[in-house]
Amino acid sequence: MQWEFDWLHGPRVARARTTGTLVFEGILAMVGEGMAFAQRHGARRLLVDHSASSPGATLAEVYRLPDEAEMRGLTRDFRLAIVPPNDGRASADFAFYEDRAQNTGFRHRVFRTVDDAMTWLIHEPEANGTDPAPE
């Protein structure tokens, strides 16, 4: 599993793009690097684009992911939009992850397209009513 980070919509949204097979230890390493990247730039929103990857984590690993990610710096106020692999084999696992993450207090959602994910990241107001990405 490989990944790279860059910016979308100015410095307010970071993006991680992955390739290869999504394995548990790789996802956790990416989370650690992604949080460091976001903190250096003051980002509170991250788009994780797995569309060019293939699934590889077990359901038990998916269940553990929110807790393990929190231990690597992911905070509950961080907004995370995820686009799963295009092959469709993992859609149930990603839906399960979304439910598990939200049930433990994280603001994570899974979207079918990058455009839908970006719409949520950019246009969804903060809990305090402020615009997340003022023009």
N, C-alpha and C positions, 0 to 999 in steps of 0.2 A: 504494500500500500504506500502510495506517495501522495503528497499534498503540497500546495503552494497557497500563500496568502497574498491578497491585494485589496485595493479599495474600490468601492462602488458608491455612487451618489456622494461624492465628496468624502471627507474624512469621518463621516458619521456611521458608515456601514462598512464592515470588513467582510471579505469573502474568502472562504477556503474552497479550493477545487481539488477533488481527489481523483486518483486513477488507481487501477489495480483492484485487488480483492480487499474488501473491508474486513479487517481482522481486529479483534478486541484490543489487543495491546497497541496496535497502530492507531486506532481511534483515540485511545487514552493519551498517547504521545501527541497526537494532533491537538487534542483539547488543551493540553499543557502549553504547547507552543502558541496556539490560537489565543489563549487568555493573555499570555505575555505580549503578543502582537497587539491585541486590542487595548490592553492597559497602556502600552507605550504611546498609543495614539488617541487615547481617550474615547474609544468606541464602546458603545453599550449594545450594539446590534451586530449580529453575524449571520451571514448567509453561508450555509454549508451545502455545496453542490456536489452530490455524489452521482450525478447522472452519467458520468463516464466510468463509473466503477461497477464492481459486481459484489453481491452480498457474500459474507463469509462468517459473520458472528452467529453464535448459537442464541436461542431464545433466552437461555439462562444468563448469557452475557449481556443481552439487551436489557434484561431486568436489572442487572447490577449497574448498568451504565450511568444513570443519574447520580447515584451515590459515589461511584468511582470518579466521575467527572468533577463532582463537587470537591473531592479531596485534591484535585489538581488545579483548583482555582476557579471553577465555574460557579458563579453566584446566581441566586434566584432572581435577581433584578435584571439579569442579562437576557436580552431578547434574541432567540435563536430560531432561524427559519431553515428547514432542511428540505432538500430536493433529493429523493431517493434514486437509486439506480434505475435506468430506463427499462431494464428487462422485466420488471414487474414481479419477479420471483419473491422479492422481499417486502411487498407492500403491506402484508399483515404484520410483519416484524416492525416496520416503521410506524404503523398505526398503533401497535402495542407500545412502542417507545414513547410516542406522543402522549398517550394516556398515562403511562407510568411517570413520565417527567412532569406532566401537569398535576397529577395526583400528589406528587411530592413537592409541589410549589414552584416549579420552574415554568418560565414563559417560553415554551418551545412548541413549534407547530411544524407539521409536515405538509408540503405542497407538491402538486404534480409538476409545476413549471417554475422556472426561475422568475418569470414575470409576476406570477401570483405571490411568490415568496417576497419579492421586492416590494410589491404593493402593501403587503402586511407590515413589513419592516419600516417602510417610509411613512405610511399614512395612518397607521394605528396610533392614536394618541396615548401618551403616558398615563399612568394611573392618576397623576396629579393634573391631568387635562392639558399639559403643554404639548406643543407640536414637536415630534421627535426629530424632525429634520427641516427646520425653517429655511425658506428660500432666501 
